Amino acid sequence: MIAWRRAFRRAAIFAVLAGTLWLSLAVLAEAYGAGPPFYGRTTNMDKWASPWPWLAPIDLVAGVAVLLLARSGRRADS
């Protein structure tokens, strides 16, 4: 039973990290573009907004979730 919980916890941690990484990279690629330096930023400068104020809280919540999942695993296994 403990091995199943440990495997589930690891899969949950991986899913949270992979989802957060995918979201962050997709948003940053959309904001900064793939062309010359900061292509997305310079084409429509009046409409451009930095993605960092939205990404930082999402990444922070995901980091806290990963820490809580990892910490709950240590308590349950001991």
Secondary structure, 3 states (H helix, E strand, C coil): CHHHHHHHHHHHHHHHHHHHHHHHHHHHHHHHCCCCCCHHHHHCCCCCCCCHHHHHHHHHHHHHHHHHHHHHHHHHHC
